[in-house]
Amino acid sequence: MEDKKSEINGHTVTGISVPAVSIKSKKMSFKDKFRVFLNRNRLVILTVSGVLVGVGLGMMVRNLNLTRAQVTYFAFPGEMLLRMLKMIIVPLVVCSLVSGAASLDTRSLGKLGGIAVSYFLVTTLIASTIGVALAFIIKPGVGAGALNTNNLGLESVTTNKETADSFLDLARNLFPSNLVAATFRSYATDYKIIRVGNGTNGTLDYEKVPVGTDSEGMNILGLVMFAMIFGVALRKLGKEGEELIRFFNAFNEATMVLVSWIMWYVPVGIMFLVGSKIVEMEDVVLLVTSLGKYIFASILGHIIHGGIVLPLIYFGLTRKNPFSFLSGLITPFTTAFATCSSSATLPSMMKCVEENNGVDKRISRFILPIGATVNMDGAAIFQCIAAVFIAQLNNVELNAGQIFTILVTATASSVGAAGIPAGGIITIAIILEAIGLPTNDLSLMLAVDWIVDRTTTVVNVEGDALGAGILHHINEQEMKKLRQHGGQQEEPQLQEVKVEVEAVANLQAREETSPLITRQNPGDNSSRNTVDEKDGMESVL
């Protein structure tokens, strides 16, 4: 090696040791290409194979007429996968959001947050419109007036929650009174009948009074809100908050390592999740023939929104091929299809978006946890179809005001819909209460929810991923403008060379932790290095 002058993209760089390397171009054989393809996509191939093997295994075991206890044992490997994924949701969401919010300056955070909220609202409103339109075109409830809960052998589902209390609960859960309890409980309004006095005719007067209760289930909305605000607060602290930011960054990276380990168990877990669900199915033919038009309308809506609308929005804003972006997300899509949980899909989605599509970690770890909580495009589609279906089932003609109420309520209530299996059923009850329809037919939705919920979850996580891709593109464009206005029009290769030279000169190869720490002025870096060296000397003494 020797020091010499090098030219990179028209820029002259000196003082770099350039080894003489001879590169021989060798054409890869088909066997080598196939081996490389398998090594690169083995997890995707194993995951998809797990779904197919699970279907076949479920059909075989279904003929054995297992008892309920035996079915529980059969589903145990799938249950372990769900438990692993849920185990890391809290550290992943909290640490990634704190790290992401602290990595972005207040101006960037506000701008990216505004774009994200606008994207989520617009896509959810479009999804709701598609759902209502398909329900009126296909008319899944017309002619099904004789269909009820009893002739399908279903238990009735009742809810007496007022619409106003549902939205008040959403606001209460944004600010949990106990952060520890928020990891496994959320606030829910119940009602108590109390005596308020005597009537005029000697009768007693009673009043239904709302009272607060705790319901089982993680309050992910409150955790997201706290993590974002806490990250902004750390950013405001400046140097005093740097150590804590490093802690959350390290915690987040360690969690992603756990995710990479869990991902190798996903094919096995998915195989038994799908297989056990097929074994648990009772009279599928009766359900499909009775509710076939509702199932068809819901899945068609998901195909239109996920296959046409969302890719068009991505292409229109980025001018990039959306399907090449989505091709790197087959593993999280398969996980979403098998688990029916946006929250459980979050770990694999983060990993694939960053590694396969090159999305900036600051963007993905800020926007994906929020999207998994508030962006429910697939849920909005099937909720609107379900509301119109129940109206048609009860021979109720919906007027323009009620249709508008369905659209607005579905868009707003999907924000608080839990990212868990069957989490949207309660949201349908809110819509039905808002337009004055009975909720005793909700069990019909629950009976086929295990079918519709799979495509619902896939569309939900697809919207989150494309949103992260759009924000990444917008952020890249902003960075290019800043470099041009600042007179820094250097090529990426030149920047990498300078980073390497600086690292060799200082004999310190530090990995990037947070833009708040690493992206500072040279004067700040030198002062910090001096402090670090001083601290090191004191610790030695």
Secondary structure, DSSP 8 states (H G I E B T S, - for coil): --EEEEEETTEEEEEEE------------HHHHHHHHHHHHHHHHHHHHHHHHHHHHHHHHHTT---HHHHHHHTHHHHHHHHHHHHTHHHHHHHHHHHHHHHS-HHHHHHHHHHHHHHHHHHHHHHHHHHHHHHHHH-TTTT-TT--SGGGT---------HHHHHHHHHHHHS-S-HHHHTTEEEEEEEEEEEEEE-TTS-EEEEEEEEEEEEES--HHHHHHHHHHHHHHHHHHGGGGHHHHHHHHHHHHHHHHHHHHHHTTHHHHHHHHHHHHHHH---HHHHHHHHHHHHHHHHHHHHHIIIIIHHHHHHHHH-S-HHHHHGGGHHHHHHHHHH--HHHHHHHHHHHHHHHH---HHHHHHHHHHHHHH--HHHHHHHHHHHHHHHHHTT----HHHHHHHHHHHHHHGGG--SSTTTTHHHHHHHHHHHT--STTHHHHHHHHHHHHHHHHHHHHHHHHHHHHHHHHHHHHHHHHHHHHTT----HHHHHHHHHHHHHHHT-------HHHHS--HHHHHHHHHHHHHHHHHHH-
